[in-house]
Amino acid sequence: MKCRFCKTKLNDIFVDLVNAPASNSYLTKEQLDEPEVFYPLKIYVCHNCKLVQIDEYKKSNDIFDKNYAYFSSYSTSWLAHAKNYVEMIITKLSLNKDSLVTEIASNDGYLLQYFKEKNISCLGVEPTNSTAKVAREKGIEVIEDFFGSLLAQKLKKSDLILGNNVLAHIPDINDFVKGLKIALKKNGTITMEFPHLLKLIEENQFDTIYHEHFSYFSFYTVKQIFEQQGLKLYDVEKLPTHGGSLRIYATHKENDIKTSQNVEQLLKEEQSFGLFDLDIYKGFQEKANIVKYNLLSFLLKAKKENKRVVAYGAAAKGNTLLNYAGVKNDLIEFVVDKSPHKQDKYLPASHIPIVSEENISELKPEYLLILPWNIKDEVIKQLSYIKEWNGKFVVAVPELKVIS
């Protein structure tokens, strides 16, 4: 196995989460009696470029199929984030009705709808039929395909190319970034958002590891990848989304755009944290195990005390956590999710049923485990009524907390 960026042989394991089914492979009732396919979830770190990565055990065209169940528009906080971005970037880049914006992995049009409202031409590139269909219903033009250098050659060049949480999903990262350069206008800008590897390590976010995520990025490594394809990173911002993300700004290396001091400052921060050296990566397995043991201890204690636990958010990160901990439907009665595309199905491996929110009030559980901890404030506000029967919220990452 070789590094997907620099082709160095991979020898160093970052974390081994054993085997699991694809995190978004939700099951129908009929499928509960059928065999499930499990894939290795072993993550490596390249000692040369420090890219953290998984082997492509499960192919991207199998993961992002026509029935893909993740729809971005079911998170109010994520919609607000998208709208704020659109307003900011229009001003920052002086975009107007003559501009073209292309979003890679545009999902259900959660973000491009706000460009459309401003009468700015936009195009989505989205491989999953289920989400692309919803975007088209919003009047957004969508090319239903995977983005890469071949597709980029067919596209009209854009003033802005953006991608939110797509870099991690790309098996051929070099061809993807090559495509970004091809599709970008001479003075155009690329923005990409992705979870920051520093935060993943610092806050034990091992549950953000699953087969859809082929890579986990530091700014240090992303800078190398973009520069190899003739693109320079001229700015970077820290974001609170997904437990701590980065938004990078890139353009053609020959463009005379002043590089922000944020670039050098973040590189120094990553070096100080230890991301340039292997040692910081080698202690992560123990951190993941501590989260696992603490969650299991809590669930077993609740079971012995006849206290009921339900979960909120049938998110991919929740499946990683539950499956690594070996949690089944005897410890968690059900998981609530706002998306009707997930309701009446079951989580892979754990077989916990996915239901609508009214089931919480009917059962009145003592504990509600928030699986997408990155939106815990939104969930706590939404479900504050569980306090009526002294229900408590629980998060497992970065450490187990019971919130009264």
C-alpha positions in Angstrom: 0.0 0.0 0.0 1.3 3.4 -1.0 0.4 7.0 0.0 -2.3 8.3 -2.3 -0.5 11.6 -2.6 3.3 11.1 -2.6 3.3 7.3 -3.3 5.6 6.5 -0.4 5.1 3.0 1.0 2.9 3.1 4.1 4.1 1.3 7.2 2.8 3.4 10.2 -0.7 2.7 11.6 -2.6 5.8 12.9 -5.5 3.8 14.4 -7.1 0.4 13.8 -10.9 0.4 14.3 -11.0 -3.2 13.1 -13.9 -4.0 10.7 -17.2 -2.2 9.9 -19.8 -1.9 7.2 -20.0 1.4 5.2 -21.3 4.0 7.7 -24.2 5.2 5.5 -25.3 1.7 4.4 -28.6 1.8 6.3 -30.6 -1.4 6.3 -34.3 -2.1 5.5 -36.2 -4.5 7.8 -35.8 -7.2 5.2 -32.0 -6.8 5.1 -31.7 -7.5 8.8 -31.8 -11.2 8.0 -29.2 -11.0 5.3 -25.4 -11.0 5.7 -23.6 -7.7 5.9 -20.3 -6.8 4.3 -17.6 -5.5 6.6 -14.5 -3.7 5.5 -11.2 -3.1 7.3 -11.1 0.3 9.0 -7.4 0.6 9.5 -5.9 4.1 9.0 -2.3 4.8 8.1 -0.1 7.9 8.3 2.5 8.6 5.6 5.9 9.2 7.2 6.9 11.4 4.3 4.0 13.9 3.7 2.0 13.1 6.9 -1.2 12.3 5.0 -3.5 10.2 7.2 -5.4 7.8 5.0 -7.3 4.5 4.5 -6.8 2.0 1.7 -9.6 2.1 -0.8 -11.2 -1.1 0.5 -14.7 0.1 -0.5 -14.8 1.9 -3.8 -16.2 5.4 -4.0 -18.8 4.5 -6.7 -20.2 1.9 -4.3 -20.4 4.3 -1.4 -22.0 7.2 -3.3 -24.6 5.3 -5.2 -28.0 6.5 -6.4 -29.6 5.8 -3.0 -27.1 7.7 -0.9 -29.0 8.8 2.3 -27.1 11.9 3.5 -29.0 15.1 2.7 -27.3 18.3 3.9 -30.5 20.3 4.3 -31.7 18.5 7.4 -29.3 20.4 9.6 -30.5 24.0 10.4 -27.0 25.0 11.6 -25.4 23.7 8.4 -27.9 25.7 6.3 -27.0 28.8 8.3 -23.3 28.1 7.8 -23.9 27.8 4.0 -25.9 31.0 3.8 -23.3 33.0 5.8 -20.6 31.7 3.5 -22.4 32.8 0.3 -23.0 36.3 1.7 -19.3 36.5 2.7 -17.8 35.1 -0.5 -19.9 37.3 -2.8 -18.5 40.4 -1.1 -14.9 39.1 -0.7 -14.6 38.1 -4.4 -17.0 40.8 -5.8 -19.2 38.1 -7.5 -22.0 39.3 -9.7 -24.6 38.1 -12.3 -21.7 37.5 -14.8 -19.9 35.2 -12.4 -20.0 31.4 -12.4 -19.9 29.4 -9.2 -19.3 25.6 -9.3 -19.7 23.5 -6.2 -18.2 20.0 -6.1 -20.3 17.6 -4.1 -23.3 19.9 -4.2 -25.6 17.4 -2.5 -29.2 18.5 -2.4 -28.5 22.2 -3.3 -28.2 23.2 0.4 -25.7 25.9 -0.5 -26.1 26.8 -4.2 -29.7 27.7 -3.5 -28.4 30.9 -1.8 -26.3 31.8 -4.9 -29.4 31.3 -7.0 -31.3 33.7 -4.8 -28.7 36.3 -5.6 -29.0 35.7 -9.4 -25.5 34.3 -9.6 -25.0 31.5 -12.1 -24.2 28.2 -10.4 -23.5 24.6 -11.2 -23.5 21.6 -9.0 -21.3 18.5 -9.5 -22.9 15.6 -7.6 -22.5 11.8 -8.2 -25.5 10.7 -6.1 -28.8 10.5 -7.9 -31.0 10.9 -4.8 -29.5 14.2 -3.7 -29.0 15.6 -7.3 -32.7 15.1 -7.9 -33.6 17.3 -4.9 -31.2 20.0 -6.1 -32.8 20.0 -9.5 -36.2 20.5 -8.0 -34.8 23.7 -6.5 -33.9 24.9 -10.0 -30.2 24.2 -9.7 -28.3 22.7 -12.7 -26.4 19.6 -11.7 -24.0 17.3 -13.5 -24.4 13.9 -12.0 -20.8 12.6 -12.0 -17.6 12.4 -10.0 -15.3 15.3 -10.4 -11.8 14.9 -11.7 -9.5 16.2 -14.4 -11.5 14.6 -17.3 -14.8 16.1 -16.2 -13.0 19.5 -15.5 -11.9 19.7 -19.2 -15.6 19.7 -20.2 -16.7 22.4 -17.8 -16.9 26.1 -18.3 -14.2 27.8 -16.2 -15.5 29.2 -12.9 -14.8 32.3 -10.9 -15.3 30.3 -7.8 -15.0 26.6 -7.2 -16.0 25.4 -3.8 -16.2 22.1 -2.0 -17.4 21.5 1.6 -16.3 18.3 3.2 -15.5 16.7 -0.1 -11.6 16.5 -0.1 -11.8 13.6 2.4 -14.0 11.7 0.1 -11.6 11.6 -2.8 -9.6 8.5 -3.5 -7.4 10.1 -6.2 -6.6 13.3 -4.5 -4.0 14.3 -7.1 -6.3 14.0 -10.1 -9.1 15.9 -8.1 -6.8 18.9 -7.4 -5.5 18.8 -11.0 -9.2 19.1 -12.1 -9.7 22.1 -9.8 -6.8 23.9 -11.6 -8.2 23.1 -15.0 -11.7 24.3 -14.2 -10.6 27.6 -12.5 -10.6 30.9 -14.3 -7.3 32.8 -14.5 -8.1 35.0 -11.6 -10.5 32.6 -9.9 -10.5 31.3 -6.3 -11.1 27.8 -4.9 -12.4 27.4 -1.4 -12.4 24.0 0.3 -13.6 23.1 3.8 -12.5 20.0 5.6 -12.2 18.8 9.2 -8.8 19.7 10.7 -6.6 16.7 11.6 -5.2 18.7 14.5 -8.7 18.8 16.1 -9.3 15.1 15.3 -6.2 14.2 17.3 -6.6 16.8 20.1 -10.2 16.0 20.8 -10.3 12.2 20.2 -12.6 12.5 17.2 -12.0 9.0 16.0 -15.6 8.6 15.1 -15.1 10.9 12.1 -13.2 8.0 10.6 -15.2 5.8 8.2 -14.9 4.3 4.7 -16.3 7.4 2.9 -13.3 9.4 4.2 -10.3 8.3 2.3 -8.0 11.0 3.8 -7.6 13.2 6.9 -5.8 16.5 6.4 -3.5 18.9 8.1 -3.0 22.2 6.5 0.7 21.3 6.1 -0.2 18.3 3.9 -3.0 20.0 1.9 -0.6 22.8 1.0 1.8 20.3 -0.5 -1.0 18.6 -2.5 -2.2 21.9 -4.0 1.3 23.2 -4.7 2.2 20.1 -6.6 -0.7 20.9 -9.0 0.3 24.5 -9.5 -2.1 26.1 -7.0 -1.1 28.2 -4.0 -3.0 28.6 -0.8 -3.2 32.3 -0.1 -5.5 32.3 3.0 -7.0 29.9 5.6 -9.6 30.3 8.2 -10.5 28.2 11.3 -14.1 27.2 11.5 -16.1 25.6 14.4 -18.0 23.2 12.0 -17.6 19.4 12.4 -15.7 19.8 15.6 -13.1 22.1 14.1 -12.5 22.6 10.3 -10.4 24.7 8.0 -11.5 26.7 5.0 -8.6 27.2 2.5 -8.4 29.8 -0.3 -6.5 28.7 -3.4 -5.6 30.3 -6.8 -3.2 29.7 -9.6 0.4 30.0 -8.3 1.2 32.7 -10.9 -1.6 35.0 -9.6 -0.3 38.1 -7.8 -2.5 37.7 -4.7 -0.9 38.5 -1.4 -0.6 35.5 1.0 -2.3 36.1 4.3 -0.3 35.8 7.5 -2.8 33.2 8.5 -1.0 30.7 6.3 2.4 30.9 8.1 0.7 31.2 11.5 -1.3 28.0 11.1 1.8 26.1 9.8 3.7 27.2 13.0 0.7 26.0 15.1 0.7 22.6 13.5 4.4 22.2 13.9 4.2 23.2 17.5 1.4 20.6 18.1 3.6 17.9 16.5 1.9 17.3 13.1 5.3 17.4 11.3 6.6 14.4 13.3 5.3 10.8 13.6 5.2 10.6 17.4 1.9 12.6 17.7 0.2 10.1 15.4 1.3 6.9 17.3 -0.6 7.6 20.5 -4.1 8.0 19.0 -5.2 4.3 19.3 -5.2 4.6 23.1 -7.3 7.8 22.9 -9.9 6.0 20.8 -10.0 3.1 23.2 -10.6 5.3 26.2 -13.7 6.8 24.5 -14.9 3.3 23.6 -14.5 1.9 27.2 -16.2 4.9 28.8 -19.2 4.7 26.5 -19.6 1.0 27.1 -19.3 1.4 30.9 -22.0 4.1 30.8 -24.4 2.0 28.7 -23.9 -1.1 30.8 -24.5 0.8 34.0 -27.7 2.3 32.6 -28.9 -1.1 31.6 -28.2 -2.6 35.0 -30.2 0.2 36.6 -33.1 -0.3 34.1 -32.6 3.2 32.7 -33.5 3.6 29.0 -31.0 5.1 26.5 -31.9 6.4 23.1 -29.7 8.2 20.6 -30.1 11.2 18.3 -28.7 11.5 14.8 -28.2 8.5 12.5 -24.9 10.1 11.4 -21.9 8.2 9.9 -19.8 9.2 12.9 -22.3 7.6 15.2 -22.0 4.3 13.3 -18.2 4.4 13.7 -18.5 5.0 17.4 -21.2 2.3 18.1 -19.6 -0.3 15.9 -16.1 0.1 17.3 -17.6 -0.1 20.8 -19.7 -3.2 19.8 -23.0 -1.6 20.8 -26.1 -3.3 19.7 -29.9 -2.6 19.9 -30.1 -4.2 23.4 -28.2 -1.1 24.9 -29.8 1.7 22.8 -33.5 1.3 22.0 -33.6 3.5 18.9 -32.0 6.5 17.2 -34.0 9.5 16.1 -33.2 11.3 12.9 -34.9 14.3 11.1 -34.3 12.9 7.7 -37.3 10.8 6.3 -34.7 9.1 4.0 -33.3 7.4 7.0 -36.4 6.8 9.1 -37.9 3.2 9.2 -34.4 1.8 8.5 -31.7 0.4 10.8 -28.1 1.3 11.6 -25.6 -1.0 9.9 -24.2 -3.7 12.2 -25.8 -2.5 15.4 -29.3 -2.9 13.9 -30.7 0.0 16.0 -34.0 1.2 14.5 -34.1 4.8 13.1 -37.3 6.6 14.0 -38.9 10.0 14.0 -38.7 12.5 16.9 -42.2 11.8 18.5 -40.9 8.5 19.7 -38.9 10.4 22.4 -41.9 11.8 24.1 -43.7 8.4 23.9 -40.8 6.5 25.6 -39.6 9.3 27.9 -36.0 7.8 28.1 -33.7 8.7 31.0 -30.8 9.4 28.7 -30.4 10.7 25.1 -27.0 10.1 23.5 -26.1 12.7 20.9 -24.1 10.9 18.2 -23.4 14.0 16.0 -21.7 15.8 18.9 -20.6 18.6 16.5 -24.2 19.9 16.5 -25.0 19.1 20.2 -26.0 22.7 21.0 -28.6 22.6 18.2 -29.9 19.2 19.4 -30.1 20.2 23.1 -32.1 23.3 22.2 -34.4 21.3 19.9 -35.0 18.5 22.4 -34.9 20.6 25.6 -38.4 19.1 26.5 -36.7 15.9 27.8 -36.1 17.8 31.0 -39.8 17.6 31.7 -39.2 14.0 32.9 -35.6 14.6 34.1 -34.1 13.2 31.0 -30.4 13.9 30.5 -28.2 14.4 27.4 -25.0 12.4 26.9 -22.0 12.9 24.6 -19.2 10.4 24.2 -16.6 12.5 22.3 -14.1 14.0 23.1 -15.0 12.5 26.5 -18.1 11.1 28.1 -20.3 13.8 29.6 -23.8 13.6 31.1 -25.6 17.0 30.6 -28.4 17.7 32.9 
